[in-house]
């Protein structure tokens, strides 16, 4: 693991830094390029602008590992409001949730009730909900609940992380569900016995997973979404898909709001499907550090922001 990546991950898990650093104006200035604001209205306005360019979005309300049921219930109500307002504005805008945000660490029946209610609401509105993946401690429970809900609902997708050794096995177990799968690299501090550490190996594994998903999409009709800003990986995935005869419109890439905007526009112009993840909320510091950890080269965009 590179030094920068280690620093970013350590920072994302440090409560003191999470409390202290967001108070500094220059830190807030840096992050404003990557989130449209802390409130839902800012996120919805950004989604409308993006939609006007023919690009779809995913909204995620920042925060995880809540410690009180009242917080989990508040987060659940917030997402219900998101779904309602997205529908009212006529946006093709998905939502993405973390299970610890809904109370996974608390009472099982209550957090499961929160999630099921959201999935049902999403289904009634004809929308789509992604279950985000968190650290390795939660992979089994997250996949278990996805299996349970996917057997009842078609409007639900799951995120998998290419840096975990187990991901190929998880993919194979998911295939009978004909799932929607968002492939990411992963950005948590994981031990060496369960996760790849070297960037080159993580990238190679991402591409192997992507090729596997492309073949299965062609064979069974699953829905893969490739979440990366790495131009080399994007070109490789495009080349593999072209070699398999997969139409451009059958490919979906996902990127973060504010990163590589020129590449985002180019993908759409070239005929590929693109969905932008818009994050918002006051709990942005840990998320921000993990995004830098996923690809430390993104620090360039942070530094550049001070001069434009």
N, C-alpha and C positions, 0 to 999 in steps of 0.2 A: 504494500500500500504506500503511495506517495506521501511525502511529508505534508503537502497542502491538503490532501484528502483527509489525512488523520486529524489535522488541525480543525478542519471544517466539521467533521463528525463529532469531535470532542466538544467543540463550541456549541453544537446543536443540542448536546445533552447536559450542558452546564447551566444549572438554574440561575446562578449568579449573573452570568453573561446574558442570559435570556431576559433577566430583569433590568440589567444595567445598560447594555449597549443600545437598545432601541430608543433610549432617551436622547441620544446624541443626534443632532440634526443631519450630520453628514451620513450617518448610517441610514436614517429614514430616507434621505435623498437618493441613496444608492438603490434601495429596494423599490422605490416608486416606479422604476422602469419595468419592474417585473410583477407588480400587482397594481391594479387600477385604483385601489383604495382599500380601506378597511371595512366599508359598509356594503351591504347587498346592492344598493342602488348604483354604486360605482361599478360593481361587477356587471350588472344588467346593462348599464349604458355602454360599457366596453363590449359586451356580447352583441349588442345591436350594431355597433360600428363595424365589428368584425363580420357579422352576418351580411352587412351591406356589400362586402367584398366577396361574397359567396363562400365564406368559411364558417364552419360550425364550431361549437364550443362545448366545454364541460366546465361546470362550476363546482368548486370545492371550498367549503368553509373551513378555515384553518383551525387546528386544535386537535388534540388527542389525549389519551390516558386520563380521562376525567376521573375524579376521585369521589364525587358525590352524585347521587341519583338526580338531584335537581339540575345539575349541569347537563347530564345526559338527556333529560327530558327537554330542557331548553334547546339543545342542539337538534333534537328530533323535531320540535315545533318549528325551528328555524328552517329546516329543510322542507317541511310541508309548505311553508310560506314561499320558499324558493320555487317549488314546483307550481304553485298557484300563480305566481307572478310571471314565471316563464311562459305558462300557458296563456295568460291574459295578453302578453306581448307578442304571441305567435312566433316565438323563437324555437329553433331546433337546437336546444341546449340541454345536454344531459347533466346529471349530478353525479358526484363521486364522493363516497363517504368512507371514513375509517371506523371500524367497529369499536375501537376503544373510545371513540368520540361519542358513541351511543351507549356506552356503559358496559363493554365487554368484560372489564375487570370487576364489575359489580354483580348485582343479582342477575342470574342467567335469564330468568323468565322475563324480567323487565326490559333488558336490552334487546332480547330477541323480539319482544313485542314491538319495541320502537322500530327495529329494522323491518319487520314484516309489514307494519303499518305504512312505512315509506315505500316499500316495494309495491304494495297494493295501490297506493295513491298514484305512484308513477305509472303503473299499468293502466289504471282508469283514464289517465290523461294521455295515454299513447306515447309516453316518454320512456327514457331509459336510465337505469341507475348502475353505476360501477361500484364494486366493492374494492377499495384500495387495499394493498398489502402493506403490512407494517413489519416490525422486526421478526426474526425467526421464531421468537417465543409464541407468536400468534398465528403462524402459518397453518398449523393443523386445525385449530378452531375456526379460522377463516374459511378454509377449504371445506370443512365439514358443514358449516352453515350454508355455504354456496351450493354444495351438492343438494342439500335439503330444499332450498328455495328454488333452485333451477329446475327441479322436478315439477314445480308448481307454476312457475312464471318464466316467460321467455324474454322479459325485458330487463335482464340482469346480466352483468358481465363481471369478470374477475381480473385482477392484476397479478402477474407473476414476475419474479425477479431472476434475471439471468446469472447473477453472481452466486446463487445457491447451488450446491451440488445436486440437490434433490429435484430440481425443476423439471428435468426430462421425465422422471417418474410421475411427477404431479401432472404434467401434460398428458401423459398416456392415460391416467385415471380420469381426467376430465373429458377426454374426447367423446366417450359415449353420450355425453350431455349435449353435444353440438354447441359448445359455449362460445361466447364472445370473450376473447382474451387480449388484454393489454400487456404487452411485453415491455418491461423496463429493465434497467441494469441493476438497480438497488442502491440504497444510500444509508444503510444502518451499519453500526459497528458490530460486525459478526466475527466469531472466532474462526481461526484458520481451518478447523476440522469440519466446518459446514459451508464455508464460502470461499470463492476465489478472491485473491487479494490484488494480483497484478492487473493493471488496466488492460494490457494486451490480451490476457487470458479472458477477462470479462467480456471484452469486445468480441473475441473469437466465439465465445459461448453464446453471446447475444445473436450473432449471425447464424450459428448452428440452430438455435431455437427458432429464429425467424424462417430459415429454410424449411425446417420441419413443419412450422405452422402454415407456410405457403403450400406445401404439398398436401397437408390435411385439408386446407381450405379448398383446394382444387378437387380433392377426392370426396370430402364429406360436407363441404359447405359451411364449415365453422367460420367465425368472423374474427380475424386477427387484426390488432392495431399495434403499430410499432412506434413506441414512444422514445424518440431519440432526436438529438440535435446534431449528431455526428455526421457530417456530410459524406464521409467515406462509407459509413455503414448504410446510409440512405442510398447511395449509389449502388452499393453491393446488393441490397435488397431489391432495388429496381431492376438490376441486371438479372438476378435470379428469377424474379417474377416474369420478366420478358422472355427469358429462356424457357419457362414453363408454359408460355402462352397465356398468362394471366392478364386480363385487361387492366389498364391503369386505374379505372374507376372502381375496381375490385380491391384496390390497395388503400389502406388507411394509415396515414402517419399522424402522430399526435405530438404536439410541441407545447412549450410553455409560453404564456403571454410575455411578450417583450424580448424574447431571445431569437436571434437570427430572423428578423422580420423579412429581410430580403429573400431568404431561403423559403420562408413560408409562402410568400407571394409567388415565388417561382414554381413551387410544387403545384399550387392550384392552377397556375397558368399552363403548366405542362400536362394537366389533366388528371392529377392525383387527388384523392380525397384527403382532406386535412381537417383536424379538429384541434382547437386551441384550448388548453387547460388554463382557466382563469381562477386563480386563488385569491382569497380576500379574507379579512378578519384581523383582529388585533394580535393573534398568536402567530405572527409571521416569522419571527426570528429563527426558531428551530427549523422550520420548513426551508427558509432561505439558505441556511448553512448546509442543509442536506442537498439542496439543488446544486450548490457550488461543489459539494463533495462528489456528486455523481459525475461531474465533468469539470475538474478544476480549471480547465481552459476558459470556462465561462467567466472566470475572474476578470478576463480581458474586457468583457462587456461591462462589468461593474466599473472598472477603472476608466474605461472610455466614456462612461456616462457623466463623469465629472467635467468633461471637456466639450460636451455638445449641448 
